[in-house]
Amino acid sequence: MSSLRLFEFEQNPTKNWLPYEGQVNYLGKVFEQSKADQMMNTLLTEICWESDKAVIFGKTIETKRKVAWYAEQPFSYRYSGITKVALPWTEQLQAIKEAVEQHTNESYNSCLLNLYHNGVEGMAWHSDGETELKKNGTIASVSFGAERKFSFKHKSTKERVDLLLEHGSLMVMKGVTQTHWLHRLPPTKKVSHPRVNLTFRQMMY
């Protein structure tokens, strides 16, 4: 198993950080510091955060991590055995979505938000392959707050690619990435500040 650990990024939004069977582009800090700070504060206070839940071996488990689900319609989204119904866009989310659409030349109709209070909270290996999502659709991931390592692992070869997602940055996953790669946010005791992540998605009508 090989691993690429990349903490210094060349500003090349067209570079594919995956070696094969998928496409991940890292556009870096698309929001300047002051704007990113303002967006982070607004998201923390205005989003309807709730504890995430998952059904594991028939039992409902509640996480410390908070989540929220917003969209242009009250889409139902089921993952980890739990169904969520989307809330309407806030003014802030609409503005971020429009900025992301300009950077990626894609359109999005929904957004899953995650709030990690510190580095101890993370996300296990998974793929965003729910049937409600557009197959091989683009997923745009915006990060605010603490810089965190984000990892990809190929489902067959187990090859790893690790990126550092910065405050106000944008990462884009395209094509067959979800088919062939898992991803996760590994926990760390080195981070004490919160991070908010927004993944803009394409839901099927």
GIGIBEL-V396158 format. One line per field, one symbol per residue. ss: DSSP state (~ for helix, > for strand, _ for the rest). phi: phi as a letter, one per 20 degrees, with the letter a starting at -180 (. if undefined). burial: # if it has 16 or more other ideal C-beta (glycine too) atoms within 10 Angstrom, else .. Layout:
BEGIN
ss: ???
phi: ???
burial: ???
END
This chain:
BEGIN
ss: __>>>>________________>>>>>>>___~~~~~~~~~~~~~~___>>>>>>>__>>>>>>>>>>>>>____>>>>__>>>>_>>__~~~~~~~~~~~~~~_____>>>>>>>______>>>>______>_____>>>>>>>__>>>>>>>_____>>>>>>___>>>>>>__~~~~>>>>>_________>>>>>>>_>__
phi: .dbddcdddffcfefeeefalqbcddemfedfgffffffgffffedfefbffcbeclndeddeffdcbccafcffecdblnddddfefgeffffffgffffffdlcdcdabddcddfaffebcfgacecfffefflffcddddcngfcfcddcffdemfdcdddeefnecccdclegffdcebbdffbeedddfcdcddecdeef
burial: ........#.......##...######.###....#..##.##...#.#..#............#######...#.#.#....#.#..##..#..##.##..##.#.#########.##.###....#...##...##########.#######....#################.##.####.#.#...#..##########..
END
